[in-house]
Amino acid sequence: EKWKEKVEEEEEEGEESTPPCIYNEIEGLSLLLGYANEPVGCCGAVLHPKWGRKAYPITFFSTAPPSLIEQKVEETAREWAAESR
């Protein structure tokens, strides 16, 4: 929830200064990582190489240092683990 709020804040701020950019998730994962994809209705789905349709990989863009992203992911994983007990 904290990340969602921060993203929404950033989107509001960015709307004034940066034009929107469309990134095709399926094309990116297929071309850059070699993931298979298949048509689904009018769209498509990328297939994770190990888990197929059971997981949906995403692309995460950030200007933050990788170490900060890793730290926040680890913190979030610990919070989720604590909440599920």
Phi, psi and omega in degrees: 000322180297318180295319181301315179298318181294318179298316179299320177298315181295321179297318180297318179292320183288336182301328183282331188250338186235125177291151181295150180229134181259127177245125180274104183302314183295314179297317180298311181292327179289312183285315186280325183247354179075020179290143175287156175217162180214150178290141176222104183060229181274356182244212178206173177222139175268145182252123177296137184298333181259318187253002178056235182279353183284349177218143178244108179289149178231165175255133182243118178256136179202154172261000180288152176296142180308323181296324178291319178298314178302317180299314182293323177296315178297318178298315180296318179298319178295319178298314180297319180296319180294321181290331184277356180281000000 
